[in-house]
Amino acid sequence: MNIGTLKANAEGVHIGRITTLTFSATVALRAFESTNERAPKFDLMALSADRRSWVKIGALWEYSSNETGECFLSGQIDDPSLSEPIPVAMFQQNDGSFNVAWRRSKPKASLDGFGSESEGALPPLTATGDEPASDRGAASGDGLGESTAPAPKGKTRVSVDG
């Protein structure tokens, strides 16, 4: 889904607007200078609300398609106003502009019996076989069962009923 377009201005800086149902900002690409081969290619900058400064809202790395060899930029837009980062990909067009596409993250594969990560499910607890069958699965106490440790020597517990 296309959520924006960035075009080069007179100074050669790609600038444009990204808009979704919950996020709208004027954005620009700022080249990221580094000798590290794993560093991003660009910082993604957004014009602040007072329109006086630029704020970093993400970074973009350059990748190429395994199938077509086409180069594209990929990263995330993150802002405190968002409940979670927006994953984006930017594809350069023939005129030098970038189309900004929102992309849905692929869900991670879940392990059998663990539920999906998005559900926040925990695996079911299984009985160890040491407790009576009537107590298995019963929610009582702190869930740790009775202690098998011997009572401390030299100390007796006195119950005072008064």
C-alpha positions in Angstrom: 0.0 0.0 0.0 1.5 3.3 -1.1 1.5 5.8 1.8 3.7 8.6 0.4 6.1 9.9 -2.2 9.4 11.7 -1.8 10.8 13.9 -4.5 14.2 15.5 -4.8 14.1 19.3 -4.1 16.5 21.9 -5.7 19.3 20.9 -3.3 18.8 17.2 -4.2 17.2 16.2 -0.8 14.3 13.8 -1.1 11.4 15.3 0.7 7.7 14.5 0.8 4.7 13.5 2.8 3.8 10.1 4.5 0.2 9.7 5.5 -1.7 6.8 7.1 -4.9 6.8 9.1 -3.0 7.7 12.3 0.2 9.3 11.2 0.9 12.2 8.9 4.2 14.0 8.5 6.5 15.9 6.1 9.6 13.7 5.9 13.0 13.9 4.3 16.0 11.6 3.7 19.3 12.5 5.2 22.3 10.6 4.0 24.0 8.6 6.8 27.8 8.8 6.7 29.6 5.8 8.0 32.3 3.4 7.1 30.4 0.5 8.7 28.9 -1.7 6.0 26.0 -2.5 8.2 25.1 1.1 8.8 21.8 2.5 7.4 22.0 4.4 4.1 19.6 7.2 5.3 18.1 8.7 8.4 14.4 9.3 8.0 13.7 12.8 9.3 10.3 14.4 10.0 9.5 18.1 10.2 8.6 19.0 13.8 5.2 20.3 14.8 6.5 23.9 15.1 8.0 23.5 11.6 11.4 24.8 12.8 13.5 21.7 13.0 13.8 18.1 11.8 13.5 15.1 14.1 14.8 11.6 13.4 12.0 9.1 13.2 13.8 6.2 11.6 16.6 4.8 9.5 16.6 3.1 6.1 18.9 0.4 4.9 19.5 -0.5 1.2 18.6 -3.9 0.0 18.2 -5.6 -3.4 15.5 -8.1 -4.4 16.7 -11.7 -4.8 14.3 -12.2 -7.7 14.6 -9.0 -9.7 17.8 -7.4 -8.4 15.9 -4.1 -7.9 17.4 -1.9 -5.1 15.1 -0.5 -2.5 15.2 1.1 1.0 13.7 -0.6 4.0 13.2 0.5 7.6 10.7 1.7 10.2 9.0 4.9 11.2 8.9 5.3 14.9 7.3 8.1 16.9 6.0 8.3 20.5 2.5 9.0 19.1 2.5 5.5 17.5 1.5 2.4 19.3 4.2 0.5 17.4 6.7 1.3 14.6 5.4 1.4 11.0 7.5 -0.8 8.7 8.1 0.8 5.3 9.9 0.1 2.1 10.8 2.9 -0.5 11.2 2.1 -4.2 12.9 4.6 -6.5 10.9 5.5 -9.6 12.2 6.3 -13.1 12.0 10.1 -12.3 14.2 9.6 -9.2 11.4 10.0 -6.7 10.6 7.4 -4.0 7.3 5.7 -3.5 6.8 4.8 0.2 5.0 1.5 0.8 3.8 0.3 4.1 4.5 -3.4 4.6 3.0 -5.8 7.1 5.5 -7.7 9.1 5.2 -11.5 8.6 4.1 -13.3 11.8 6.8 -15.4 13.4 6.1 -19.2 13.3 4.8 -20.5 16.6 6.0 -23.6 18.3 3.4 -26.4 18.8 1.6 -25.9 22.2 2.9 -22.4 22.7 0.2 -20.4 21.0 1.0 -17.5 18.8 3.3 -14.7 19.9 0.6 -12.1 19.2 -1.8 -13.8 21.7 0.8 -13.7 24.4 -0.2 -17.2 25.3 1.9 -19.3 27.7 2.3 -23.0 27.3 0.1 -25.1 29.5 1.7 -26.3 32.8 1.8 -30.0 33.2 1.7 -32.0 36.4 4.9 -33.6 37.6 3.1 -36.7 38.9 4.3 -36.1 42.6 1.1 -34.5 43.8 -2.3 -36.3 44.3 -4.4 -36.4 41.2 -7.1 -34.3 42.9 -4.6 -31.4 43.3 -3.3 -31.4 39.7 -4.4 -28.3 38.0 -6.0 -26.8 41.1 -5.2 -23.2 41.7 -4.3 -23.0 45.4 -1.6 -21.1 47.5 1.3 -19.7 45.6 1.4 -22.5 43.1 4.7 -23.9 44.4 3.2 -26.7 46.5 4.3 -27.8 49.9 7.9 -27.5 50.9 9.9 -30.7 51.3 12.7 -28.8 53.2 13.1 -29.8 56.9 12.1 -27.3 59.5 15.0 -25.2 60.9 16.5 -26.8 64.0 16.4 -25.0 67.3 13.4 -22.9 66.4 9.9 -23.7 67.2 6.9 -22.0 65.9 4.5 -20.8 68.6 1.0 -20.0 67.8 -0.6 -17.4 70.0 -4.4 -17.3 70.2 -5.6 -14.4 72.1 
